[in-house]
Amino acid sequence: MARCPWCEKDPLYKEYHDREWGVPIINDQKHYEFLVLESAQAGLNWLTILKKRDHYRQAFQDFDPARVATYGPREIQLLLEKSGIIKNRRKIEASINNARRFLEIQNEFGSFCNYIWGFVDHEPVVNNWHSLEEIPPHSSLSETISSDMKQRGFQFIGPTIIYSHLQATGLINDHLLNCFRYQEIIDGYPTIFSNFCP
């Protein structure tokens, strides 16, 4: 099967590509999970973060923003001492801050899904790339969302990180045209969005 070539070097990467990447996420907790992981990835390889994902799941309470929002100095110190995650104080503090901002968005919009999917009128952007070289590191859409989130107090969410988030969570379909997942994901849209988050 033809795949996007970025995933071919590792079985874990292939599994992530085949099962998750680009599938529209309509679950708030999963969106927060990707925000944590993507901000942790800044300056690093995504595969490195995928290999640490279970450690992050444990450290961040199964990525429950309401629980992470209660973290204080003691929890931050424990995270800095925890093996299996990136021991970067700024990234850890940003994920806690972002949990609080995440809850504010839920209160304002009813859900984070309603907020972020509103930027694309609740329909995925389907691109038509033939090669990895065509895919941009960021876009006007990711710049708009990043700017709005920064104004709301989010940290570690520049246009490139947000573009990665949009790709990973299926707001953008950036699978290459010859990738077997490109059409599979499109075909799954009606089923996914029949259960769109409130």
GILINUR-V332573 format. One record per residue. RES is the residue in one small letter. SS is DSSP state (helix for helix, strand for strand, loop for the rest). BURIAL is I if it has 16 or more other C-alpha atoms within 10 Angstrom, else O. D_CENTER is the distance of its C-alpha to the mean C-alpha in whole Angstrom. Layout:
res ss burial d_center
RES SS BURIAL D_CENTER
RES SS BURIAL D_CENTER
//
This chain:
res ss burial d_center
m loop O 26
a loop O 24
r loop I 20
c loop I 18
p helix O 20
w helix O 17
c helix I 17
e loop O 21
k loop O 21
d loop O 20
p helix O 20
l helix O 17
y helix I 15
k helix I 17
e helix O 16
y helix O 13
h helix I 14
d helix I 16
r helix O 15
e loop O 11
w loop I 10
g loop I 10
v loop I 11
p loop I 11
i loop I 9
i loop I 12
n loop I 12
d helix I 11
q helix I 11
k helix I 8
h helix I 6
y helix I 7
e helix I 7
f helix I 3
l helix I 5
v helix I 8
l helix I 7
e helix I 6
s helix I 9
a helix I 11
q helix I 11
a loop I 12
g loop O 16
l loop O 15
n loop O 14
w helix I 11
l helix I 14
t helix O 15
i helix I 12
l helix I 12
k helix O 16
k loop I 15
r helix I 12
d helix O 15
h helix I 17
y helix I 14
r helix I 14
q helix O 18
a helix I 17
f loop I 15
q helix O 17
d helix I 15
f helix I 12
d loop I 14
p helix I 14
a helix O 18
r helix O 19
v helix I 17
a loop I 18
t loop O 22
y loop I 21
g loop O 24
p helix O 26
r helix O 27
e helix O 23
i helix O 22
q helix O 25
l helix O 24
l helix I 21
l helix O 22
e helix O 25
k loop O 23
s loop O 22
g loop I 19
i loop I 17
i loop I 17
k loop O 20
n loop O 19
r helix O 20
r helix O 18
k helix I 15
i helix I 16
e helix I 18
a helix I 15
s helix I 12
i helix I 16
n helix I 16
n helix I 13
a helix I 14
r helix I 17
r helix I 16
f helix I 13
l helix I 16
e helix O 18
i helix I 16
q helix I 17
n helix O 20
e helix O 21
f helix O 19
g loop O 19
s loop I 16
f helix I 12
c helix I 12
n helix I 15
y helix I 14
i helix I 11
w helix I 13
g helix O 16
f helix O 15
v helix O 16
d loop O 19
h loop O 17
e loop O 17
p loop I 15
v strand O 16
v strand O 17
n loop O 18
n loop O 21
w loop O 21
h loop O 23
s loop O 22
l helix O 19
e helix O 22
e helix O 21
i loop O 17
p loop O 17
p loop O 15
h loop I 14
s loop O 16
s helix O 18
l helix O 15
s helix I 12
e helix I 15
t helix O 16
i helix I 13
s helix I 13
s helix I 16
d helix O 16
m helix I 14
k helix O 16
q helix O 19
r loop O 18
g loop O 18
f loop I 14
q loop I 14
f loop I 12
i loop I 10
g loop I 13
p helix I 13
t helix I 11
i helix I 8
i helix I 8
y helix I 9
s helix I 7
h helix I 4
l helix I 7
q helix I 8
a helix I 6
t loop I 6
g loop I 9
l loop I 10
i strand I 12
n strand I 13
d loop I 14
h loop I 16
l loop I 19
l loop I 22
n loop I 24
c loop I 21
f helix O 22
r helix I 18
y helix I 19
q helix O 21
e helix O 20
i helix I 17
i helix O 19
d helix O 22
g helix O 19
y helix O 18
p helix O 22
t helix O 21
i helix O 17
f helix O 18
s loop O 22
n loop O 20
f loop O 18
c loop O 17
p loop O 19
//
